[in-house]
Amino acid sequence: MSADSTKHSPLEGITLLRDQLLPNLLKEDQSDILYWAGKELARSYTVASIEDISPLMRSLSFGALSLIEHKKASYLFHMQGEIVHSRLKKNPKADFALETGFLAQIMQQISEQYTEGSYTLQKKTNVIEIVLQSDKKEPIH
């Protein structure tokens, strides 16, 4: 079969790198490294408001992001969509630390409060649940 005889999504190369190569290279440090890489990548983006986050995440092919709950110092987001479902179908252990770090940094820039995040996979629905926590007392300099 020639390379031209099958149709591939433009995201397949990215998925191949994210879910096959990086886990082999980074081993047990994968999540930590990708989380901090996400924070670093987000520093090159300027987002004016929380409403601008979802379109940015979608344009970067991270997935469809929805704010589910906002309390005083915490945010609950759900990330899903075709790219998330595709990655999970090919690799049920796909890592979403890059997206979580990216989102935490974007929210830190918007809120001007130190923000960290974590994610969990809701297996029944293939939804990535991202929880962000902000700390007013921690300087962001």
C-alpha positions in Angstrom: 0.0 0.0 0.0 1.4 3.4 -1.0 1.4 6.4 1.3 -1.0 8.1 -1.0 -3.5 5.3 -1.1 -5.0 5.9 2.3 -6.5 9.0 3.6 -5.1 10.4 6.9 -6.2 13.1 9.2 -3.7 16.0 9.5 -3.7 15.4 13.3 -2.5 11.8 13.0 1.1 12.8 13.0 0.6 14.9 16.1 -1.3 12.1 17.8 1.5 9.6 16.8 4.1 11.9 18.5 2.0 12.7 21.5 0.7 9.2 22.3 3.5 6.9 21.0 6.8 8.6 20.8 6.7 10.9 23.8 5.7 8.2 26.3 8.6 6.1 25.1 11.1 9.0 25.4 9.8 10.6 28.6 8.8 7.4 30.5 7.6 8.1 34.0 8.4 11.8 33.7 6.0 12.3 30.8 3.1 13.9 32.6 5.3 16.3 34.6 7.3 17.4 31.5 4.2 17.8 29.4 2.4 19.8 32.1 5.3 22.3 32.4 5.6 22.4 28.6 2.0 23.3 28.3 2.5 26.2 30.8 5.5 27.4 28.8 3.6 27.2 25.5 0.7 29.2 26.9 3.0 32.1 27.8 3.2 33.0 24.1 -0.6 33.5 23.9 -2.6 36.5 25.1 -6.2 35.8 26.2 -8.4 38.6 27.3 -11.2 36.7 29.0 -12.4 33.3 30.1 -14.7 33.3 27.1 -11.7 33.3 24.7 -10.2 30.1 26.1 -12.5 27.6 24.4 -12.0 28.9 20.9 -8.2 29.0 21.5 -8.2 25.4 22.7 -10.2 24.3 19.8 -8.0 26.1 17.3 -4.9 24.4 18.8 -6.6 21.0 18.3 -6.7 20.3 22.0 -10.4 19.6 22.1 -13.8 21.3 22.9 -13.5 22.9 26.3 -16.5 23.9 28.5 -16.5 25.6 31.8 -18.7 23.5 34.0 -18.3 25.2 37.4 -16.5 28.2 38.9 -16.1 28.7 42.6 -14.1 31.3 44.4 -10.6 29.9 43.6 -11.4 26.8 41.5 -12.6 26.0 38.0 -13.9 22.8 36.6 -13.6 22.3 32.9 -14.6 19.4 30.6 -12.6 18.8 27.4 -14.0 16.5 24.8 -14.6 16.3 21.1 -13.3 14.5 18.1 -9.6 14.8 18.9 -10.0 13.7 22.5 -12.1 10.7 21.4 -9.7 9.8 18.6 -6.7 9.9 20.9 -8.5 7.8 23.6 -9.7 5.3 21.0 -6.1 4.7 19.8 -4.6 4.9 23.3 -6.8 4.6 26.3 -3.9 5.9 28.4 -3.4 9.1 26.4 -1.9 11.9 28.5 -3.6 15.3 28.7 -1.1 17.0 31.0 0.0 19.3 28.1 -3.5 20.7 27.7 -3.9 20.9 31.5 -0.7 22.9 31.9 -1.6 25.1 29.0 -5.1 25.8 30.5 -3.7 26.5 34.0 -1.2 29.1 32.6 -3.9 30.8 30.5 -6.2 31.0 33.5 -3.3 32.3 35.6 -2.7 35.1 33.1 -6.4 36.0 33.1 -7.0 35.9 36.8 -3.5 37.2 37.8 -3.4 34.5 40.5 -1.1 31.5 40.7 -2.9 28.6 39.1 -2.2 24.9 39.0 -4.3 22.1 37.5 -4.9 18.4 37.3 -7.0 16.2 35.0 -8.9 12.9 35.2 -10.5 10.8 32.5 -14.2 10.1 32.9 -14.1 6.7 31.2 -17.8 6.3 30.6 -18.1 9.5 28.7 -14.6 10.0 27.3 -14.5 13.4 28.9 -11.3 14.9 30.3 -12.2 16.7 33.6 -9.7 19.5 34.3 -9.7 21.1 37.8 -7.8 24.4 38.2 -7.0 25.9 41.6 -5.9 29.5 42.1 -4.0 30.9 45.0 -4.3 34.7 45.6 -1.5 34.6 48.2 1.1 33.1 45.9 2.9 35.7 43.8 3.0 35.1 40.1 6.2 37.0 39.3 
